[in-house]
Amino acid sequence: MGRRRRPRLLLGVFLIAVGAIIILSMILPAGFWWFILGLGLIALGIWFLRC
């Protein structure tokens, strides 16, 4: 039998990701975050074009 997804799975993944971002924001410089934002926007644009 397949495992059923727990309803709190997405919440847990979201909280882990937010915690990692908060910890990284204390360590990494501000220029890095602008670079990541640019990459994310480009990837999102490509994804929208393909859908």
C-alpha positions as a Markdown table, in Angstrom:
| # | Residue | x | y | z |
|---|---|---|---|---|
| 1 | Met | 0.0 | 0.0 | 0.0 |
| 2 | Gly | 1.2 | 3.5 | -0.7 |
| 3 | Arg | 1.8 | 6.0 | 2.0 |
| 4 | Arg | -0.7 | 8.7 | 2.4 |
| 5 | Arg | 0.6 | 12.3 | 2.6 |
| 6 | Arg | 0.1 | 13.9 | 5.9 |
| 7 | Pro | -1.7 | 17.3 | 5.7 |
| 8 | Arg | 1.1 | 18.9 | 7.7 |
| 9 | Leu | 3.8 | 17.8 | 5.3 |
| 10 | Leu | 3.8 | 21.1 | 3.3 |
| 11 | Leu | 3.7 | 23.2 | 6.4 |
| 12 | Gly | 6.8 | 21.3 | 7.8 |
| 13 | Val | 8.7 | 21.7 | 4.5 |
| 14 | Phe | 7.8 | 25.4 | 4.5 |
| 15 | Leu | 9.0 | 26.0 | 8.1 |
| 16 | Ile | 12.3 | 24.2 | 7.4 |
| 17 | Ala | 12.9 | 26.3 | 4.3 |
| 18 | Val | 12.1 | 29.6 | 6.1 |
| 19 | Gly | 14.4 | 28.6 | 9.0 |
| 20 | Ala | 17.2 | 27.8 | 6.6 |
| 21 | Ile | 16.7 | 31.1 | 4.8 |
| 22 | Ile | 16.8 | 33.0 | 8.1 |
| 23 | Ile | 20.0 | 31.3 | 9.2 |
| 24 | Leu | 21.6 | 31.9 | 5.8 |
| 25 | Ser | 20.6 | 35.6 | 5.8 |
| 26 | Met | 22.7 | 36.1 | 8.9 |
| 27 | Ile | 25.8 | 34.6 | 7.3 |
| 28 | Leu | 25.7 | 35.6 | 3.6 |
| 29 | Pro | 26.1 | 39.1 | 2.2 |
| 30 | Ala | 23.2 | 41.2 | 0.7 |
| 31 | Gly | 24.6 | 40.9 | -2.8 |
| 32 | Phe | 24.1 | 37.2 | -2.8 |
| 33 | Trp | 20.4 | 37.5 | -2.2 |
| 34 | Trp | 19.9 | 39.9 | -5.2 |
| 35 | Phe | 21.7 | 37.3 | -7.3 |
| 36 | Ile | 19.4 | 34.5 | -6.0 |
| 37 | Leu | 16.4 | 36.7 | -6.6 |
| 38 | Gly | 17.5 | 37.3 | -10.2 |
| 39 | Leu | 18.0 | 33.6 | -10.8 |
| 40 | Gly | 14.6 | 32.8 | -9.3 |
| 41 | Leu | 12.8 | 35.4 | -11.5 |
| 42 | Ile | 14.5 | 34.0 | -14.6 |
| 43 | Ala | 13.6 | 30.5 | -13.7 |
| 44 | Leu | 10.0 | 31.5 | -13.0 |
| 45 | Gly | 9.8 | 33.3 | -16.3 |
| 46 | Ile | 11.1 | 30.2 | -18.2 |
| 47 | Trp | 8.7 | 28.0 | -16.3 |
| 48 | Phe | 5.7 | 30.3 | -17.3 |
| 49 | Leu | 6.8 | 30.3 | -20.9 |
| 50 | Arg | 6.9 | 26.5 | -21.0 |
| 51 | Cys | 3.5 | 26.0 | -19.4 |
